């Protein structure tokens, strides 16, 4: 916030003209509380900026993967659309924290919870979905290799789902905690 001075009498006149019953001193005191709330949001502004750029990078990669000839399918398009929505809302979350809007913690909580759910659903689907290895290749593979490939796929998707989902849900609660800190 930019600091500037205004004569007490002019501030009192502005407050009276706006219909406020606050004295200039009470008004200035209310601004200092807002600065305290901003200090509590300050770190979340930085975290939301990192999060929005992370989502933007994921969206760009997903979009590139979708338009490549070997990656175009309904699932890729759906993932790109979901990531676009999450990215759009994360930009809103960052702006809300930056502008000290009181709904910022709730917006951040909702968006990160949706992202956590998306990661978990995607990973659980791929962990337990039938193998995506073509049938001709599966028939030619040694059964031990096929079993190992299935185990590695399961372990990879479960690890990514748990770590990604839990970390995004942790970020959701980090955003949400700002709501309670700003009140106290």
Phi, psi and omega in degrees: 000136178283136178266131175213157182253149178220136180301143182304317182296321180293319178296318178299318179296318178297318179295317178296318181296329180276355179087011180280144177264003181286144171277162177303323180294317179295322178296314179296322178296323178293330177291325180294328175295323178295323177296323177298318178296322179295321178299323179288329178278342188308310180293327180290331175298316180293315180297317179295326177295314177299318182296318181293324178288326175298313179295323178297317178297318178296321179295316180297315178297318179296319178297318177296318180296324182292322184274348177290145185301325183274355184245356185283118174200170182301320180299317180296319179295317180298316179298317180296319179295316179296316178296325178296317179295315179298320179294316178303313181290329178291327174296321176296320180298313179300314180297321180295317176294317181298322181271006178059037179284137184294338180275000182304312180300321180291317177299315180297318179299313181297315183293316181288328175294319176297320179295318178298316179297318179300314180298313182296315181297314180301312183291320178295321178300311183286333179291323185249002177287157176301153183304140180262009175286131180305146184302320181297320180288321178298320180293328182278342183280150172295137180303327178293319178294318179298317179294318179296318178299320178295317179296316180297319178298313179299312181296319181295309182294322178293320179296312179298318180297315182290309182296312180295313181295315180293319180293321179290324178290326174297319177295323177301315179290330175297316176297315184297325181298334179297329179297317182281327178291324181292332180284328186278000000 
